[in-house]
Every structure is written in structure tokens, then in C-alpha cells.
Amino acid sequence: MEDDEENTASPSTSSVQLPQMTTISRHTFGIPGPTSDAFSINIIENIEEEYGMFVWPCSVVLAEYVWQQRSRFSGKSVLELGAGTSLPGLVAAKVGSDVTLSDDSSRLEVVLDNMRRVCDLNKLNCKIIGLTWGEWEAPIFNLHPKIVLGADVLYDSKDFDSLFTTVTFLLQKSPGSVFITSYHNRSGHHLIEYLMVKWSLKCTKLLDAFSFMPSSKSSTLTGNIQLVELMLDDQQS
Ligand SMILES: C[S@@+](CC[C@H](N)C(=O)[O-])C[C@H]1O[C@@H](n2cnc3c(N)ncnc32)[C@H](O)[C@@H]1O
């Protein structure tokens, strides 16, 4: 969690019905000023829940990357996988992408409902769908994202095959599309090399989070977070 944190009694949240144990964190992009295009996104987090109800550090990193690359995101169709509290997808929506937020279909009531509340809170219009990695539910066949986002979705190796089944299916459907993911680097570059070989991907960018995060945000990050852009190996970058 970063920056200001308010509790449910905050007047700024009065239009949103919030469950108990809920906080709102504010995330700012750019440097505020009269002529600046800076903005803030407010995220509803629930400290009682697990996984999809926190803003994980990888999400802060990926959201900042989207902001810094905003001209590239404007007008693009973007899908966020395992979006949870959805900060990167919401930043993409704010800079003009056509955004679909997704998470595990079995978590409809908790995570997907929270996504709706967060979109309302930020006055952003995103599509919200259940999309479980490796499963062939109807919504996936209607998606043609140019950019697929995933923050902290590479944390459990037992899910890698199902995640990359979904990712490569989406990349095949939209020629030239890219998967951008931020993750805790626990194995040097071995994980990315392994995924590239196994799934016939190529890496078009590999960044250390500290190389592009503003110091105000990097000082709150712990661990070694990296960001990688992956494409199908047979396509032009
Ligand atoms: C560590 S959390 C990261 C959440 C968010 N992206 C962030 O960085 O703040 C992992 C997310 O992946 C989702 N997830 C886990 N397994 C999944 C699956 N099999 N299919 C779809 N989503 C899944 C979880 O519900 C959760 O939202």
C-alpha cells in the first residue's frame, strides 16, 4: 500500500458502499501541477481478504510503467489478467485504453465486485470479466487485446502452465500483441528463459523496477521486482 490511506469514514468515499476492514489507498502518477497531466487512482483494499484484495508491489511497478508509456497505451485494447485491485488496468483506462479487467471466475463475488466498486470510485468505464487461466470460458473468445497485463501473476509455479496457455492463446489471436508482466525475480533470469523456450516467446524488454520507478515509489518497494515484455517468437516487435 502506498501514499495516503484513509478509512471507510472518509468523506471522499461517501458515495461508495464499502465492506468492513476496508481501506482506500491513493496512487499518484506524474507530478501534480496546474499544467500537468498527473492524476490519482483510488483503490479499495480489504485487509481481511487474500491475494486479489491488496495492491501488491508488482502492481505499483506495472502501473507506473503504463503511465510512463502512456502514449503507447492510448487507444489500445488492453486486458489485465489476475487483476485483483486492478491498478495497472485502471491507469491504462485513464490514459485512453479500452480496458478489460479479469480475475479468477470462482472469485466473482469478492474480487470482481471490488473491481466494479473501484471503477465507479475512479469514474472509469472498464469491462469486468471472470477469466480463469487455462480454462475456456466464453468471454475469452471475444477478446483481442493488443496489450495483456499481469502484475504478480508469476508467483506459483503450479499455475504457470495454465497462465501461459491463456497468454499464448491471446497473443496468437492478436498478431503483434504483447504480454507485459511484473514479478518478483527469485531465480535470476532462469524463469523468463524457461518460459520463453517452453512457450515459444521472445523477450523484447527486461527491466529492473528500480531503473524506472520514481524514488518516492521505489523507496517503498522491497525485493527484486522485474518487468518483462514477451511476444510470440515468430512475430515482429
Ligand atoms: C498476487 S495477486 C496479484 C493481484 C494484482 N495483480 C496485484 O498485483 O495487486 C494474484 C492474482 O491472480 C489471481 N489468480 C490466481 N490464480 C488465478 C487463476 N487460476 N486464474 C485467474 N486469476 C488467478 C488472484 O485472484 C489474484 O487476484
The ligand as an ORCA input file, in Angstrom:
! r2SCAN-3c Opt
* xyz 0 1
  C      -0.694    -11.924     -6.048
  S      -2.271    -11.478     -6.625
  C      -1.916    -10.071     -7.647
  C      -3.100     -9.178     -7.783
  C      -2.827     -7.890     -8.560
  N      -2.469     -8.193     -9.934
  C      -1.746     -7.075     -7.891
  O      -0.568     -7.173     -8.297
  O      -2.066     -6.317     -6.950
  C      -2.638    -12.747     -7.843
  C      -3.946    -12.532     -8.571
  O      -4.111    -13.588     -9.508
  C      -5.428    -14.114     -9.409
  N      -5.389    -15.525     -9.787
  C      -4.789    -16.542     -9.129
  N      -4.968    -17.716     -9.773
  C      -5.717    -17.411    -10.862
  C      -6.243    -18.208    -11.930
  N      -6.023    -19.528    -11.982
  N      -6.958    -17.590    -12.899
  C      -7.175    -16.256    -12.856
  N      -6.702    -15.451    -11.866
  C      -5.983    -16.033    -10.882
  C      -5.795    -13.927     -7.952
  O      -7.197    -13.947     -7.738
  C      -5.156    -12.579     -7.659
  O      -6.008    -11.513     -7.985
*
